[in-house]
Amino acid sequence: MPSGRTHDSITLWSLPVVAAITFERTRNAGLTLLLAGGYLFSGLMFGPDLDIYSRQYKRWGPLRWIWLPYRHSMRHRSVLSHGPLIGTVGRIIYLLLWLGLGLGVIGGLSAIASWMTGAQAQWLGALHQYSQQSFAGVGRSLQVHWPEWLALGLGLELGALSHALSDWVGSAYKRHQRKHRPKSTLDLPPTAPPPPPDLGIPLPSTAPPPAPRPKAAPTKKPRTRVELPPLPPAPPPPDDRDRP
């Protein structure tokens, strides 16, 4: 599987090609800008690798925590994240759910504030008017500006598709290499490098020096006891009576 840097390089190098083909087909600078922007955004921040701790995930900065449920709810490179069309649509719906949750929190806080100030009727009227205008505006935009929305969605899908396609090509190439690797390189055990040629020059030995032998503790020899022969008895002293 290609690394994150490889995916970024593929996105950046293919962006001019995508923009040139789009402008050649549409002759519309606005549609070309929307499609190229969606392609760049999807390749760098909104691609299939949001299901793991990747560069795309880290580029969301302080908001990357919103993708934690997305990461832990599916297996990496599954159909829901890397599948054509279903992965992009799933991420769009997931992001819209977070947007709706944020608007709901803001609406709840404003409802509490209106209840504390006693302006419940004004809050309900403003909420009803805002809901009607929002839904009508979204529907009108989809009807009138559908080419722009289509160009943006196509750019998001192409950016995710280039990512998934590069993953598939990289995995297929690695499988092909493992399958067609020569068996001789797999069955033979690793051999030692050949010895250097003898040039008549003594080479320094690379063997480690011998370990010093431990000194033996000095042994004490037992002392031998020498027995001396008994001394002869001393002669008796001379008697004074025998003197002249």
FENFENRA-V33355 format. One line per field, one symbol per residue. ss: DSSP state (H for helix, E for strand, - for the rest). phi: phi as a letter, one per 40 degrees, with the letter a starting at -180 (. if undefined). psi: psi as a letter, one per 20 degrees, with the letter a starting at -180 (. if undefined). A space follows every 10 residues. Layout:
ss->???
phi->???
psi->???
//
This chain:
ss->---HHHHHHH HHHHHHHHHH HHHHHH--HH HHHHHHHHHH HHHH---HHH H---HHHH-- HHHHHHHHHH HH------HH HH---HHHHH HHHHHHHHHH HHHHHHHHHH HHHHHHH--H HHHHHHHHHH HHHHHHHHHH HHHH-HHHHH HHHHHHHHHH HHHHHHHHHH HHHHHHHHH- --HHHHH--- ---------- ---------- ---------- ---------- ---------H HH--
phi->.ccccccccc cccccccccc cccccbfbcc cccccccccc cccbbbcccc cbcbcccccc gccccccccc cccaccgccc bbccgccccc cccccccccc cccccccccc cccccccgbc cccccccccc cccccccccc ccccbccccc cccccccccc cccccccccc cccccccccb cdcccccccc bcccccccbg bccccccccc cccccccccc cccccccccc cccccccccc cccc
psi->pqrhhggggg ghhighgggg gghhhhkohg hgggghghgg ghhhikahji jrnahgghii cijihijghg giiqqpkrhh hiqpghgghg hggghhghgh gghhgghghh ggghhhiklh ghghghgggh gghgghgggh hhggkhhghg gghhgghhgh hhghghgggg ghhhhhghhj pphhihhpqp qqqqqqqojj ppqppiqqqq ppqppqpppp ppppoppqqq qqqqqqqqqh hiq.
//
